[in-house]
Amino acid sequence: MAAMTAPAPYLPSPSPALSQADQEALTDLYVRGTPANTLRAYERDLLYITAWADAAFKKSLEWPERQDIALAFILDHARDLNDAPPEDRARQAAESLIEQGLRKSLTCPAPSTLDRRVASWLAFHRMKNLASPFDAPQVKQARAKARRAAARPLAPKSQHPITRDVLEQLLATCRGSRRDCRDRALLMLGWASGGRRRSELTGLRREDVSCKEFDDKGFVWLSLLETKTTQKGETPRLVLKGRAAQALVHWIEVGRIENGPLFRPISKADRVLKRRLSPDAIAQIVKHRLKLAGLPKNFASPHGLRSGFLTQAALDGAPIQAAMRLSLHRSMAQAQKYYDDVDIAENPAADLLG
């Protein structure tokens, strides 16, 4: 896999106090110290912001950016533009972004999307050691008002959680081919290890899996080098037991995975390739297994493995702290949502009227 290149504005500004070698070392440190997913998000956000500035004001980005431009960005993304007149500047800019494939519609973007793009823009200023226009009182207040004005219920990342009974339906479609062995191991590991994210599944390597205790105890240990909630150097160790451990060991043997990526593409001839699966491939696997199981392909997404694990933990009465040790949720409030969805039906206060 080629090394990720950070967007130029994100890199630290040259300092006359540093030699060329030290400046290069500092730049390398910023790139290596930033998760690949974050760098990809920065690149997408930079592309969007640059295109917006050109479409809205026929200008390039400035460093530091002007406060009126930052304020206009917030205002342009804090309202629904479907009813705006054709000559409205914000609408014209949005239509240009839609034509470029950078925006989906004229509908007001989700507050989380605006927050992420503003945070990226702010980060670009910080890394260049410049004051950010988003720190100005008027701009900060507008950002807070925009967040509240556009507030909406959070949409679930997966239409349905993949609870144990749904998972069993998917596993029943995995029979004897190498593809079936891979998908069975991937689904079981993704669910039973705490509900792993797509990037965590595709990032796993054979070197991250220890089978030393499998023969004696039936345990397989996983090391997640980096997750959304942990950093390098804080590598969490997770355990697989029972059927999930057996499925993973079987895949390693059948796929002859001695080193490198743990989960890989498989050719039409049922040959295991050397490269790793992409996150999009995980989504396609879930859709394929849903279809084979007779369920709608949009019944659940890969995040359904994560939400399904926590939902099942709540249904089975597992303490939330125990579930979080595997799911690696940093916020108990976030993990509690899955428990609340289950517990509310059993709350005696819901039966006060009989």
N, C-alpha and C positions, 0 to 999 in steps of 0.2 A: 504494500500500500504506500502510495506516494505521501511524502510529508505534507501536512497542511500548511498553507501559506497564509499568514495573518494579513488582514487588511492594513494597508500602509498607515492610515490614521490611527490605528490601534497601537502601532509600534512606538516605543519611547523616542522622543525627539533627540536629535544629535546634541551632545553637550560638548562645548569647547574644552571642558575640564577632562574629558575622556579621550584616550587614544583610540585609533580606529579599531584595534583589536578588542579593547574593552567595550566599545560601542557595539561591535558585532556580538560579543559575549552577552551583553545586556539584552540585545534584541532576541538572541537565541533563548535566553532565560525566560523572557515574556512568552514566547511561542510555546516552549516546552512546559511552562507552568500554567498554561491555559488549556482546559479540556477541549478536545477536538470538536465536540458538539457546540461548545460556546464559540469557537472560532468560526464554525460554519454559520451560526446564527448571526455573528457580527458581520460576516460577508454579505449575507442576505439583507440585513438591515441597512448596511452601508449602500448597497445597490439601490434599495428602495428609497432611502432618504435622498441620495444623489439625483435619482430620476424625478422625485417629487420637486426638489428645488429647481430643476431645469424646467419642468412642466409648469410650475406655479409662477416662477419669477424669472425664468430664462437666465439663471445664474448658477455658478458652481458653488460648492460648499466653501465656507471661509473658516479659518481657524485663528482665533475663536469665532464662532458664529454670532451674528447679531441677535439681540433679544427679540426684535420684532419678527424675525424669521422663525425663531423658536416658538414664539407665541402663535404665529400663523399656522405652524405645523400642528400644534395642539388643537386650535380652533377648526382647522380643516378636517381633523379626524375625530371631532367630538359631536358631529351631527350627521343625520341621515341626509344624503344628497339627492335622493330620488325625486324629491319635490322642489329642488333648487332650480331656478331658471337656467336655460341653456347657456346664458352668458356669465353665469356665476363662475368666478375664478377657481374656487375649490372644486366645483363640479368638472370643469374643463380639465383640471389637473388630474382628477380621479379617473376620468375617461381615458386620458393618455396612459395612465398607469395600467388600466384594464387592458388596453390595446397591447401593451408591452408584456402582459401576463404577470404583472407584479401585484395586481389587486383583483379581487374576484368580483366585486360589485360596488354599487354606490351606497350600499347600506353602511351605517356607522360601524366601524370596526369594534371588536371587543375591547374593553378597557385593558385587558391583559396584553393585547397586541400593541396598543399604544404605549403602555408602560414599558414593554420590552424594547421597542424601538427608541424610546426616549432614553432608556437606560444604556443602550448601546451607544447612542450619540454622546451621552454624558461620559461614557467610558473612553471614547475616542479623545475627548478633551482632556480627561484626567491623565491618560497615558502620554499626552503631548505636553503635560504640565501647564495646562491653560485653564483659566476660569471658565466655567460652563454657564451659558445663558439660562440654563434650566434652574440655576440656583438663585436667580433674581426673584424677589418676593412676588411680583405680579405674575411671572411665569409659573412659579411653584403653586400659587393659588389657583391659576387657571387649570393647571394639571389636576389638582385635587378636585375642582369642580367638574371637570370633564369626566373623571373617574366615577364620581357619584351620579352625574346626569346619565351616563351610559350604562350604569349598573344593570346587570341582568343575572338571572339564576345561572349557576355554573352548569354547563352541559357535560354529562358524563363522557369520558374518553371512550368508553365502550358502551354500546346500547344495552347489553346485558352482561352481567358477570358470568364468567365460566366457572360455575360451582362444580362440585364433585360429580354430580349426575351428568352435567353437560360434558365435562372432561371425559367421563367414561364413554359417552357416545362418540366423541372424537377419536379416542384411543381404539374403539372397536373397528374403526375404518383402517387401522394400521395393521397389515397382515405380515407378509414375508419378504418383500423386496428390501433393498438397501434404503430406498426412499422411505418406506414404511418404518424401518428401524430408526432412521434418523428423526423422522417426525415424531415417533413415539417418545424417543429420548428427549427431544427438544420440548415437547409439550409437558412431559412429566417433570423435567428439570425446571422449566419455566414456572410451573405451578407450585410444585412441592418445595422448592427452595425459598419460597416466600413471595412468589409473584415477580419474576424478573422482567425488567424492561427490555425492549428490543435491542437497544444498544449494548446492554449487558450480556444478552445471549450471543449476539454476533461477535462481541469482543472476547469471549472466552477462548482460551487456547488449551491444548492438551497439557501443557506445563502447569496450568492452573488447577488441574484435577489430580487428586491423590487417591489411589485405590489400595493403599497399603493395608487398610483395615477392612477391606471388602470381604476377603475370604474368612476371616475370623469373626467379625462383628456385623458384616453386611453394610458397613458405612462407606460412603464416598464423600470426601471433603472437597469443597470448592473454594478457591480464592478469587475474589472479585477485585482486580487491581484498581479499578476506579469506577465509581457510580455517581449518580446525580447528587447524592447526599454525603458522599465520602470523598476524601482526597487521596492522592498517591501517598503512600507511607502509612495509611490507615486501612490497609487491606483487610476487609472482613472475611472471616472463614465461615462458610455455611456447610451444613451437613445434608446429605441425601440418604434416605433409608429405604428399605423394602423394595417395592416394585420400581420406584423411581431410580434407585441405585442400580438395580439389575438391568433396567432398560438402558441406562447410560453406559454401563460396562459392556453390554451387548453391542451397542452402537460402536464403541471404540474398537471392539474386536472385529466386527463385520466391516466397518469402514477402514480398518487398518490405520487408525489415527495414532501415529507414534509421536508426532510433534506438530506444531503449527495450529491453525484454526480448528476448533472443536467441531463446529457445525459448518458444513460445506455444501455447495451445490452438487447435484447429482445429474449426470447426463441422461439423455433418453435411453441410452444403452445400459443404464443403471450402474454407471461408473462414477466413483467418487472423485471430484475434482480437488485441486490443491488450494484454491482461494477460499476465503470465508464468505458466508452468506451476507447479503446486504440486509439492513433493517426492513426494506420494502419486501424482501423475500419472506420474512417472518409473517408479514401481513398476508401474503399470498398463500402461505402454508395454512394459516388459520382459516382463510376463506375456502380453500380447497377441502379441508377436513370438515368444515361446516356443511358444505354442499354434499359431500359423500355421506354425511350423517343424516341428510334429509332436512337440515335446518337452513333458513335463509342465509345467504352469504354475508349479509350485513347484520346478522344476529348479534355478532360480537366482533371486537377487534383484538389485536394482541394484548392491549391493556386489560382485556377481560380476564386474562390469566392472573393479573395482579389483584384486580378488584374481586375476582372469584375466590382467590385464596383467603383474603381477609373476610369476605362475606361468609365463607364456609367456616372459618375460624370462629366467627361470631355465632353462627348457627350451632356449632358443636360445643359452645361454651368455653372455648380456649381463652385464657386471660389475654387482654389486649397487649400487655407488655411482652408476653411470650411470642405473639404473632409479629410484633414489631421487631423483635430480635432477628427474625428471618426477613421480613419485608424491608427492613432498614429505613422505615419512615423516620424522619427526623422530628416531625411534629406529631404529638399524640392527638391533637385536635383534628388533623387531617385523617389519621387512621381511624379515629373515633367515628367519623362519618359513616363508615361501612358498618360499624357496630350499631350505630343509631338507627340505620335503615332497617336492621333486623329487630332490634330491641323495641322499637316503637309499637309494633303490633302486639307485643307481649306485655306492654306497660299496663298495669291494672287501672291506671287513671283513664285509659281509653275506654273502659267499660263502666264508667260511673252512671251512665243512663241505662245500662242494662242491654 
